[in-house]
Amino acid sequence: MSITIVFIPGYQSFVPSIKSTFLQAWCDKHHYRFITFNHDFLSSNSFVGTWFHHLLAILYEETSNENLILVGASLGAWLALLVRIRKEVDSSLRSRIRGILALGMSINGTEIWLNEIEPIENRSDRNYIYRRPSSYSSTGYYDIRVSMLLDSKEYLLPIECNSIELECNNCILIFMHGMLDFDVPYQRVIDFVSRLRIDKKGAIKIRLIHDGDHRLSRLEDLNEIKSCLNDLTDMSRNE
């Protein structure tokens, strides 16, 4: 069965980018189909919900019977997991997802941002704009509407649970994370993965990059991404 690689960008990340260009070239070299896209930043709705359903529409409309490997960066990795976990996703689509590569995963990132807001009463003010500091923005911050954070609660994963059941038949999950990621500390991912419970036909791996940051876009990071993709595609081909 053929393989399609789908790259899901993170928050305020746009393609073409370093990682998307690298993935496109890698897919061209190995004769895999490649799909990527930009998120909708204009919607007034929950951006996690909007982006999740946009991703689903792309997967339903642009893929058919091929196996899928989802590569998600930061918040995009959260969206990739939602495709595998959410029950409203058609079972035939879930079964075609043979691998997920989560790069610097920002699991439940919207809730983390919400809990940063001071004073506390602003966390429930739907009209409040949170000016969140960011070294990646030319202005030094991102404007984030509290209404979008509140409306994203529906899509939070139960990371506080002692055990999170994940249907993962014939699927490999690889969590690649930089140990110098100050946006999403790697300990959060280790804690999340420790709570996952999957069936015997699935597998979970963690690859920590000792000098990697949140973006994982250096040459050495891209080489590690290539190694992860080789593992995922080998498994998918050898079913």
SVG drawing of the C-alpha trace seen along z (x, -y; Angstrom):
<svg xmlns="http://www.w3.org/2000/svg" viewBox="-18 -45 42 52">
<polyline fill="none" stroke="black" stroke-width="0.4" points="0.0,0.0 1.3,-3.5 2.3,-6.0 1.4,-9.7 3.3,-12.0 1.1,-14.8 2.9,-17.7 0.8,-19.7 2.5,-23.0 2.4,-24.5 0.9,-27.8 2.0,-30.8 4.0,-28.6 3.6,-28.9 4.7,-26.8 6.9,-26.8 9.2,-26.5 12.5,-24.7 10.8,-21.5 8.2,-21.5 10.8,-22.0 12.9,-19.3 10.0,-16.9 8.9,-17.7 12.5,-16.9 12.7,-13.7 9.3,-12.5 10.3,-13.3 13.5,-11.3 11.7,-8.3 8.6,-8.6 6.1,-9.3 3.2,-11.6 3.5,-14.8 0.7,-17.0 0.9,-20.2 -1.1,-23.3 -1.4,-26.5 -3.8,-26.9 -6.8,-29.3 -5.9,-32.3 -8.9,-34.3 -11.6,-32.2 -13.3,-33.6 -14.0,-30.1 -11.9,-27.8 -8.7,-27.6 -8.0,-24.0 -11.4,-22.9 -11.3,-24.8 -7.8,-23.5 -8.7,-19.9 -11.7,-19.8 -9.8,-21.5 -7.2,-18.7 -9.9,-16.1 -11.4,-17.6 -8.0,-17.4 -7.4,-13.8 -10.9,-12.8 -10.8,-14.7 -7.1,-14.4 -6.4,-10.8 -8.2,-7.6 -6.8,-4.1 -3.1,-4.9 -1.4,-4.5 -0.7,-7.8 2.1,-9.1 1.3,-12.4 4.2,-14.7 3.1,-17.4 5.1,-20.2 4.3,-21.7 0.5,-22.3 0.3,-20.4 1.4,-17.2 -1.5,-17.6 -3.8,-17.8 -2.3,-14.6 -3.0,-12.8 -6.6,-14.0 -7.1,-12.4 -6.1,-9.1 -8.0,-9.5 -11.3,-11.4 -14.2,-9.0 -15.9,-11.2 -13.1,-10.3 -14.1,-7.6 -12.5,-4.3 -11.3,-3.6 -9.3,-6.8 -7.9,-6.1 -6.8,-2.7 -4.8,-4.1 -2.6,-6.2 0.4,-4.0 2.7,-6.5 2.8,-9.8 6.0,-11.8 5.4,-14.5 8.0,-17.2 8.2,-19.4 4.7,-18.5 2.6,-21.2 0.0,-18.9 -3.0,-21.0 -1.0,-24.1 -4.0,-26.4 -4.7,-25.4 -1.2,-26.2 -1.4,-29.6 -4.8,-30.2 -3.3,-29.4 -0.4,-31.9 -2.8,-34.9 -2.7,-37.3 -4.8,-38.5 -6.8,-35.3 -10.2,-37.0 -9.0,-37.7 -8.9,-34.0 -12.7,-33.9 -13.1,-37.2 -13.9,-36.2 -13.0,-39.7 -9.6,-39.8 -6.5,-39.7 -3.6,-37.9 -0.3,-39.4 1.9,-36.4 5.7,-37.0 7.4,-35.1 11.0,-35.2 9.6,-34.0 7.5,-37.1 8.9,-40.3 6.9,-42.2 8.0,-40.1 4.6,-38.8 1.5,-37.1 -2.0,-38.4 -4.3,-35.5 -8.0,-35.9 -9.1,-34.3 -12.4,-33.2 -10.3,-31.0 -8.5,-29.4 -11.8,-28.7 -13.4,-27.3 -10.5,-24.9 -11.2,-23.1 -13.4,-20.6 -10.3,-19.2 -8.0,-18.9 -6.5,-15.4 -6.9,-13.9 -3.2,-14.3 -4.0,-14.3 -5.4,-10.8 -3.2,-8.0 -3.9,-6.0 -4.8,-7.2 -6.1,-4.4 -4.9,-4.9 -6.1,-2.7 -2.9,-2.2 -3.2,1.0 -0.2,1.3 0.8,-2.3 4.1,-3.7 4.2,-7.0 7.6,-8.8 7.9,-11.8 11.0,-13.8 11.8,-16.6 14.6,-19.0 16.0,-19.0 16.6,-22.8 13.0,-23.4 12.0,-26.3 8.6,-26.7 7.5,-23.2 9.8,-21.5 10.6,-17.9 9.5,-16.6 5.8,-17.3 6.1,-14.9 7.8,-12.2 5.0,-12.5 2.3,-12.3 3.9,-9.3 4.2,-7.5 0.4,-7.6 -0.3,-6.2 -1.6,-2.7 -1.7,-1.1 -2.4,2.4 0.4,4.9 0.5,4.1 1.4,0.5 4.7,-1.1 5.8,-4.3 9.3,-5.8 10.8,-9.0 13.8,-10.6 15.3,-13.4 17.7,-15.8 20.1,-16.9 20.9,-20.3 17.6,-20.7 15.2,-23.7 11.5,-23.9 11.8,-24.4 14.0,-21.4 15.0,-22.9 18.8,-22.7 20.6,-20.3 21.3,-17.8 17.6,-18.0 16.5,-17.4 18.8,-14.3 17.1,-12.9 13.7,-13.6 14.9,-11.6 15.9,-8.7 12.5,-8.7 10.8,-8.8 12.8,-5.8 11.6,-3.9 8.0,-4.8 7.9,-4.1 9.8,-0.8 7.1,0.4 4.3,-0.8 5.8,1.0 6.4,4.2 2.9,4.8"/>
</svg>
